[in-house]
Amino acid sequence: MHVSHLSLSDFRSWPAFELELGAGSTALIGANGQGKTNLVEALGYVATLGSHRVAVDAPLVRAGAERAVVRVRVERDGRSTLVELELNPGKANRARVNRAPVPRAREVLGILRTVLFAPEDLSLVRGDPAERRRMLDDLLVAAAPRYAGVRADYDRVLKQRNALLKTARSVRGQQGLARRSGGGDMRTLDVWDAHLARSGAELLSARLGLVEALRPRVQTAYRAVAVGGEGVGGETTLDYRSSLGEALPEGNRDRELLTAALLSELARVRPQEIERGVSLVGPHRDDLLLGLTGLPVKGYASHGESWSYALALRLASYELLRADGGEPVLVLDDVFAELDTGRRARRAARVAGAEQVLVTAAVPADVPESLAGSRYDVHEGTVTRVR
């Protein structure tokens, strides 16, 4: 898989942009603020329907414009597919595939798959659990686009359930059951419990399987990119911490068992949920615990170790997607500037054989020779090929 053409209209800093791309390595070189990251961000948006930099679409539309359009032509297995996304802040986004409209934007998921590593990825090891949950879910969707629907269903049910909990003012009845003031009962909550448990179990089962698949790949990738090179660098661990706690069926990802466990735990914590007005059980409360040589990465790892661990997570994701026959486009956004020559070479060696690698850097010297490939200078709204 590779991208052969990228076209933008009013996306970020680019009023209009066209670029032909080929397989192999491509380097986009330019000083900070010239729009390099905006270009690779557009590719990531087509792949995930989200930005790695902002949580909403409004900042993606150029100031003064009503909408932005991203067009990407993807080559895979001898077939060419044109994906077009129209971003309409405050309204529904629109999508077309080979010029034909599709019912929902998420229908384009899976056509382009990317793995992007950027400075923001330090938040994977140092940030909140939401960052790690998003990484897992984005990888699930990249591997199997149907999980976009599962995640959307779960988020919808969670929103509805939280709204119900927030309207519930607890009063104690004769049997100690919480009821909503004004005479309404909480039987509706049972229905939402069932929906949350069912969609939550499907998402939880998939995440548990994903962590199992990532675990050995992260170890291999970390040893390759850490300071000591191949075979050195410490033991990594990945453990999934569920809000079910000890109620999580150990070593079992059966969705029926997980559904039952979620229902049981929801019933147990219902009084606390009503008191606090928020759902306390479910995949939205889970975390991915990252360890290195027996200690948590967060709070204990050095800057270099954290950086290497974040890269190992992305490289492991790349290898996982590659294993199912759909090699993703690898994007390395300004990740070499802080590294010495040896570390750059080791990191580059891990990905030099990828079908397509896009690298951004401030100066040519920041790009390892094995990834130099085609080179474009990005300056004052223009992109010029120099080799």
PyMOL commands that set and color helices and strands:
alter all, ss='L'
color gray80, all
select helices_A, chain A and resi 36-48+58-60+105-108+119-126+129-143+147-167+187-225+245-247+255-276+283-285+303-323+341-351+364-366+369-371
alter helices_A, ss='H'
color red, helices_A
select strands_A, chain A and resi 2-11+14-20+24-29+68-76+79-87+94-97+100-101+114-117+171-172+178-179+236-241+287-292+295-296+329-333+356-361+374-379+382-385
alter strands_A, ss='S'
color yellow, strands_A
deselect
rebuild
show_as cartoon
